[in-house]
Amino acid sequence: MSLVFLALAVAGLGLTANALLSPERRGRGGPRWVPALFTGELAPFHAAAHLGLAGGCAATGWAGGWAGTAGLAASGLSLAGLGAIQARAGRARRVMEAAAGEVLGAPVRLPSLRLSRLLRPYPRVPRSVEVARHLAYGPDPAHQADRYRLRGHRGPAPVLVQVHGGGWTGGRRGWQGRPLMHRLARQGWVVFDLEYRLSPRATFPDQLIDVKRAIGWIRATAAAHGADASFVAVTGGSAGGQLAALAALTAGDPAYQPGFEEADTSVQACLPIYGVHDLLLEEGRPRWPYLASHVLKITPDQDPEAWRRASPARRASADRPPLLVAHGGADSLVSPGDSRRLVAELRAAGGPPVGYAEFPGATHGFDSIHSVRGERLAAGAALVLTVLWERHRTGRGGEGAARSVAVGADPHPHGARSAVLLGHLEDDPLAGAETAEDAPG
């Protein structure tokens, strides 16, 4: 049985090593990001499994001989690696506070993590939140949304629109960005989780048109949802991050609003997470061949302008809302270079402030789990969006104030008060403080 112990210990060590590898060594675009996600974000659980395995085998005599000694050594190495992974995760608070401060122009102090969430990494819907499923926002069967809001909600409350990823060809609502969705719903926001037409049945920009159609529908039916139609924020991950960023950069563009050209599809804040912000490589080739064959269905040589229009980093403009951009520093599926370039282009173009959070050691999908990094992102994003809405509601967040932030001034007339507010939003009972039954959500 010591050989079984050795095999399990070596397998665990392999998972740890994979999570520690740089994106280049792990392989850009390969499937190894999936085990890296769960090992990296759930490192304490993997450490507990190693300790339980080693302790159990030692107690039963299965850790004897050369195989048992080698298994203990492998477990020890894996535990050391998992400790390094968790240490990197501990830097997420400082990263998120700095990025939030860039957007708000004021010091940010995030609340402490809740152990109850970290012990239950799967984000289930809190009991205080009601979900209305399969709401149709357009004529196509794919035009579906789920709405999350507090039970007994009256409103009007600000809106968050969540756009799922999946490479424009797959994915579905209900499995990405849930920690942030649930947190804001608990705090009184109205949250919509969208589905949209997928390729190859759809041809880009059909996906973007659907996101804009949903935003227009939300505004037109805001009273029925208890929503504040004047403040809509949009977020999404991966392909959803690209769609969220494009929605923020193309407000009112009739090319993306066929049949609903007069609808208000503007957004007041945007949070793209590990988005694909340039569909072209430096040499002008498609980032992935299937983009030309299945998504845009045209090559860059045939229509270079179509590819430029589909790449947020090539569409930077000052005519946009504030953006908080996030990416994992160890993302091997979509390089953090995409987000860095988007941020650089947006800042060069001027306009409202842009914050950037690059989380050390995080990979694709980290925002979908109750982990240290996932919770830091959700807490920081919720604070930023809530303060932006407060400024919008009280008339302190107009374009002039946002432009002041871009050159280093404090747009808030009471900067010190702003920092205090940020430190206590989580504890405000009117901002969705949790009851015991909500804690796992």
C-alpha positions in Angstrom: 0.0 0.0 0.0 3.0 2.3 0.4 3.1 2.4 -3.5 -0.4 3.7 -3.5 0.5 6.4 -1.0 3.5 7.3 -3.2 1.4 7.5 -6.3 -1.2 9.8 -4.7 1.5 12.0 -3.1 3.3 12.4 -6.5 0.0 13.2 -8.2 -0.7 15.9 -5.6 2.8 17.2 -6.0 2.2 17.4 -9.8 -0.9 19.5 -9.3 1.0 21.8 -7.0 3.9 22.2 -9.4 1.4 22.9 -12.3 -0.2 25.7 -10.2 3.2 27.2 -9.4 4.4 27.3 -13.0 4.5 30.5 -15.0 2.0 30.8 -17.8 4.8 30.3 -20.4 6.0 27.1 -18.8 2.4 25.8 -18.3 1.6 26.4 -21.9 -0.4 29.2 -23.4 -3.9 28.2 -24.2 -3.6 24.6 -23.1 -6.0 22.8 -20.7 -3.6 22.8 -17.7 -5.1 26.1 -16.5 -8.1 24.1 -15.2 -6.3 22.1 -12.6 -4.1 25.1 -11.9 -7.3 27.1 -11.1 -8.6 24.6 -8.5 -5.2 23.9 -7.0 -4.3 27.5 -6.7 -7.6 28.9 -5.5 -8.2 26.0 -3.1 -4.7 25.5 -1.8 -5.7 25.1 1.9 -8.0 22.2 0.9 -5.2 20.5 -1.0 -2.9 21.0 1.9 -5.5 19.5 4.2 -5.8 16.5 1.9 -2.0 16.0 1.8 -1.8 16.1 5.6 -4.7 13.7 6.0 -3.2 11.3 3.4 0.2 11.4 5.0 -1.1 11.1 8.5 -3.5 8.3 7.7 -0.9 6.3 5.9 1.7 6.8 8.6 -0.9 5.7 11.3 -1.8 2.5 9.3 1.8 1.6 8.5 1.4 2.4 4.8 4.2 5.0 4.8 7.0 2.5 5.4 9.9 1.5 3.2 11.4 3.5 0.4 8.0 4.1 -1.2 6.6 5.5 2.0 9.6 7.7 2.6 9.4 9.0 -1.0 5.7 9.6 -0.5 6.3 11.6 2.6 8.9 13.6 0.8 6.6 14.4 -2.1 3.9 15.4 0.4 6.3 17.7 2.2 7.4 19.4 -1.1 3.8 19.8 -2.1 2.9 21.4 1.2 5.8 23.8 0.8 4.5 24.7 -2.7 1.0 25.2 -1.4 2.3 27.5 1.3 4.0 29.6 -1.4 0.7 29.7 -3.4 -1.3 30.9 -0.4 1.4 33.5 0.4 0.9 34.9 -3.1 -2.8 34.9 -2.6 -2.3 37.0 0.5 -1.0 39.9 -1.7 -4.5 40.2 -3.3 -5.7 42.7 -0.7 -3.0 45.2 -1.5 -3.5 44.8 -5.2 -7.3 45.3 -5.0 -7.1 48.3 -2.7 -4.6 50.0 -5.0 -6.8 49.4 -8.1 -10.0 50.6 -6.3 -8.2 53.7 -5.2 -7.2 54.4 -8.8 -10.8 54.5 -9.8 -12.1 56.4 -6.8 -9.3 58.8 -6.1 -9.4 58.0 -2.4 -7.7 55.5 -0.1 -9.5 52.2 0.0 -9.5 49.8 2.9 -11.2 46.4 2.2 -13.0 44.5 5.0 -11.6 41.3 6.5 -12.4 38.1 4.7 -15.2 35.9 6.0 -14.0 32.5 6.9 -17.5 31.0 6.4 -17.2 31.8 2.7 -13.7 30.5 2.3 -14.7 27.2 3.9 -17.5 26.8 1.3 -15.9 27.6 -2.0 -18.9 26.8 -4.2 -21.0 30.0 -4.4 -24.6 29.1 -3.9 -27.4 31.7 -3.9 -27.9 33.3 -0.4 -31.3 32.6 1.1 -32.0 36.3 1.3 -31.7 36.6 -2.5 -34.6 35.7 -4.9 -33.9 34.6 -8.4 -36.3 35.1 -11.3 -35.1 32.8 -14.1 -35.6 32.7 -17.9 -36.6 36.3 -18.4 -36.8 37.1 -22.1 -35.1 40.3 -23.2 -35.4 39.7 -26.9 -37.0 37.6 -29.6 -34.4 34.9 -29.9 -34.6 31.8 -27.7 -31.0 32.6 -26.5 -32.1 36.0 -25.2 -32.5 34.9 -21.6 -31.5 36.4 -18.3 -31.8 35.5 -14.6 -32.5 38.4 -12.2 -31.1 38.4 -8.7 -32.3 40.8 -6.0 -33.2 40.9 -2.3 -36.4 39.3 -1.2 -38.9 42.0 -0.6 -36.9 44.4 -2.7 -38.7 47.6 -3.7 -36.0 49.8 -5.2 -35.1 51.7 -7.2 -31.6 50.2 -7.0 -28.5 50.2 -9.2 -28.1 47.5 -11.8 -25.2 45.1 -12.5 -25.2 43.1 -15.8 -23.1 39.9 -15.8 -21.9 38.6 -19.2 -20.6 35.0 -19.3 -17.5 33.9 -21.2 -16.9 30.8 -23.2 -15.0 31.9 -26.3 -18.1 33.3 -28.0 -19.1 29.7 -28.8 -20.0 28.2 -25.4 -20.7 29.0 -21.8 -24.0 29.8 -20.0 -25.3 32.0 -17.3 -25.1 30.9 -13.7 -21.5 29.7 -13.5 -19.3 32.8 -13.7 -18.8 35.8 -11.4 -21.2 34.5 -8.8 -19.4 35.9 -5.7 -19.7 39.4 -7.0 -23.3 38.8 -8.2 -24.4 37.4 -4.9 -22.6 40.1 -2.9 -24.2 43.0 -4.8 -27.7 41.3 -4.7 -27.3 41.1 -0.9 -26.4 44.8 -0.8 -29.6 45.7 -2.6 -28.5 45.8 -6.2 -30.6 44.3 -9.1 -28.3 41.9 -10.9 -29.0 40.4 -14.4 -27.0 37.3 -15.6 -27.3 37.1 -19.4 -27.2 34.5 -22.1 -26.7 35.5 -25.7 -26.4 34.0 -29.2 -23.3 31.8 -29.7 -21.2 31.1 -32.7 -21.1 29.4 -35.1 -24.9 30.0 -35.3 -24.2 33.6 -34.5 -21.6 35.8 -36.3 -19.9 38.5 -34.3 -21.0 41.2 -33.4 -24.2 39.4 -32.8 -23.0 38.7 -29.2 -22.4 42.4 -28.6 -25.7 43.3 -30.1 -27.4 41.0 -27.7 -25.6 42.5 -24.7 -26.8 45.9 -25.8 -30.3 44.7 -26.4 -30.4 43.4 -22.9 -29.2 46.7 -21.5 -31.8 48.6 -23.4 -34.5 46.1 -22.2 -33.4 46.5 -18.6 -33.8 50.3 -18.9 -37.1 50.1 -20.6 -38.5 47.7 -17.9 -36.6 49.1 -14.9 -39.7 49.9 -12.9 -40.9 46.3 -13.1 -37.5 45.1 -11.6 -37.2 47.8 -9.0 -34.1 49.1 -10.9 -32.5 52.5 -11.2 -32.4 53.0 -14.9 -29.9 55.8 -14.6 -27.1 53.5 -13.3 -26.2 50.3 -15.1 -22.8 48.6 -14.6 -21.5 45.8 -16.8 -19.1 43.0 -16.0 -17.9 39.8 -17.6 -15.0 37.4 -17.8 -12.9 36.2 -20.7 -15.1 36.6 -23.9 -17.6 38.2 -21.5 -14.9 40.7 -20.5 -14.4 41.6 -24.1 -18.2 42.1 -24.6 -18.4 44.2 -21.4 -15.5 46.4 -22.4 -17.0 46.9 -25.9 -20.4 47.7 -24.4 -18.7 50.5 -22.4 -16.8 51.8 -25.4 -19.6 51.8 -28.0 -22.6 53.5 -26.2 -25.2 54.6 -28.7 -23.4 53.2 -31.8 -26.3 52.3 -34.2 -24.2 49.7 -35.9 -24.7 47.5 -32.7 -28.3 48.4 -32.2 -30.2 47.2 -35.3 -33.9 47.7 -34.7 -33.4 49.5 -31.4 -31.3 52.4 -32.4 -33.0 54.8 -30.0 -32.5 52.7 -26.9 -30.1 54.0 -24.2 -27.4 51.3 -24.0 -24.8 53.4 -22.1 -23.3 52.0 -18.9 -22.0 54.0 -16.0 -19.3 51.6 -14.9 -17.5 48.6 -16.4 -15.5 45.7 -14.8 -13.9 43.5 -17.5 -12.2 40.4 -15.9 -9.4 38.5 -17.8 -10.9 39.8 -21.0 -9.7 39.1 -24.5 -9.1 42.7 -25.5 -7.3 42.2 -28.8 -8.4 39.4 -31.2 -5.2 39.9 -33.2 -1.6 38.9 -32.5 1.1 41.4 -33.0 1.8 40.2 -36.5 -1.9 40.7 -37.5 -3.0 37.0 -37.4 -6.1 35.9 -35.5 -5.3 35.0 -31.9 -7.0 31.7 -32.4 -7.8 30.3 -35.9 -11.4 29.5 -35.0 -12.2 33.2 -34.6 -11.9 33.6 -38.4 -13.7 30.4 -39.2 -16.5 30.3 -36.6 -16.9 33.7 -34.8 -16.2 36.6 -37.1 -16.3 34.3 -40.2 -13.9 36.6 -42.1 -10.1 36.9 -42.1 -8.2 40.0 -41.0 -7.0 40.4 -44.6 -10.5 40.4 -45.9 -11.8 43.0 -43.4 -9.2 44.4 -41.0 -11.7 47.0 -39.7 -14.0 44.3 -38.4 -11.2 42.9 -36.3 -10.2 46.3 -35.0 -13.8 47.0 -34.0 -14.0 43.7 -32.2 -10.8 44.5 -30.1 -11.4 46.8 -27.1 -7.7 47.7 -26.9 -7.9 49.1 -30.4 -11.0 51.2 -29.6 -9.8 53.2 -26.6 -11.7 56.4 -26.2 -12.3 59.2 -23.6 -16.0 58.8 -24.2 -16.6 56.0 -21.7 -17.4 55.3 -18.1 -14.9 54.5 -15.3 -13.3 51.1 -15.7 -11.9 48.6 -13.2 -9.9 46.0 -15.1 -8.8 42.8 -13.4 -6.7 39.9 -14.5 -4.8 36.9 -13.1 -1.0 37.3 -13.2 -0.7 33.5 -14.0 -3.4 33.3 -16.6 -2.2 30.9 -19.3 -5.4 31.0 -21.4 -5.7 34.8 -21.9 -2.4 36.6 -21.1 -2.6 39.5 -18.6 -0.8 41.5 -21.3 -4.3 41.9 -22.9 -5.6 43.8 -19.9 -2.3 45.7 -19.4 -2.6 47.0 -23.0 -6.2 47.9 -22.6 -5.5 49.9 -19.5 -2.5 51.7 -21.1 -4.6 52.6 -24.2 -7.5 53.8 -22.1 -5.3 56.0 -19.9 -3.5 57.4 -23.0 -6.9 58.3 -24.5 -7.9 60.3 -21.4 -11.4 60.4 -19.9 -12.7 58.9 -16.6 -10.3 56.9 -14.4 -9.2 53.4 -15.0 -8.0 51.0 -12.2 -6.1 47.8 -12.8 -5.8 44.8 -10.5 -3.4 42.0 -11.5 -3.6 39.3 -8.9 -0.4 37.4 -8.3 -0.7 33.7 -9.0 -4.3 33.8 -10.2 -5.4 32.1 -13.4 -8.5 32.1 -15.6 -11.8 31.7 -13.7 -10.5 32.7 -10.3 -13.5 35.1 -9.8 -16.0 32.2 -9.8 -14.9 30.7 -6.4 -15.0 31.8 -2.8 -11.2 31.9 -2.5 -8.9 34.6 -1.1 -8.4 36.2 -4.5 -12.0 35.7 -5.6 -13.3 37.3 -2.4 -10.8 40.2 -2.6 -11.9 41.0 -6.2 -15.6 40.7 -5.3 -15.2 42.9 -2.2 -13.2 45.6 -4.0 -15.4 45.6 -7.1 -18.6 45.9 -4.9 -17.1 48.8 -3.0 -16.0 50.6 -6.2 -19.4 50.2 -7.8 -21.3 51.2 -4.7 -19.3 54.4 -4.3 -19.6 55.2 -8.0 -23.4 54.8 -7.7 -23.5 56.9 -4.6 -21.6 59.7 -6.4 -23.9 59.4 -9.4 -27.0 59.5 -7.2 -25.9 62.5 -5.3 -24.5 64.4 -8.3 -20.8 64.0 -7.2 -19.8 61.6 -9.9 -20.2 63.5 -13.2 -17.8 63.6 -16.0 -15.8 66.5 -14.6 -15.2 64.8 -11.4 -14.1 61.6 -13.2 -11.6 63.6 -15.3 -10.2 65.2 -12.2 -9.3 61.7 -10.9 -7.4 60.9 -14.1 -4.9 63.7 -13.3 -4.6 62.9 -9.6 -7.2 65.1 -7.9 -9.8 63.8 -5.4 -13.2 64.0 -7.1 -14.9 63.5 -3.7 -15.4 66.7 -1.8 -14.7 64.9 1.4 -11.8 62.5 0.5 -11.2 61.4 4.1 -14.9 60.6 4.6 -14.8 58.6 1.4 -12.0 56.4 2.8 -14.0 55.8 6.0 -17.1 54.9 4.0 -15.1 52.3 2.0 -13.9 50.7 5.2 -17.4 50.3 6.6 -19.7 49.6 3.6 -19.6 45.8 4.3 -20.8 46.4 7.8 -23.7 48.8 6.9 -26.9 47.0 7.6 -28.6 49.0 4.8 -25.9 47.8 2.4 -26.7 44.2 2.7 -24.9 43.0 5.9 -25.4 39.3 6.1 -27.4 37.2 8.5 -26.1 33.9 9.6 -28.2 32.1 7.0 -26.6 34.2 4.2 -23.0 33.7 5.2 -22.3 30.7 2.9 -23.7 32.5 -0.2 
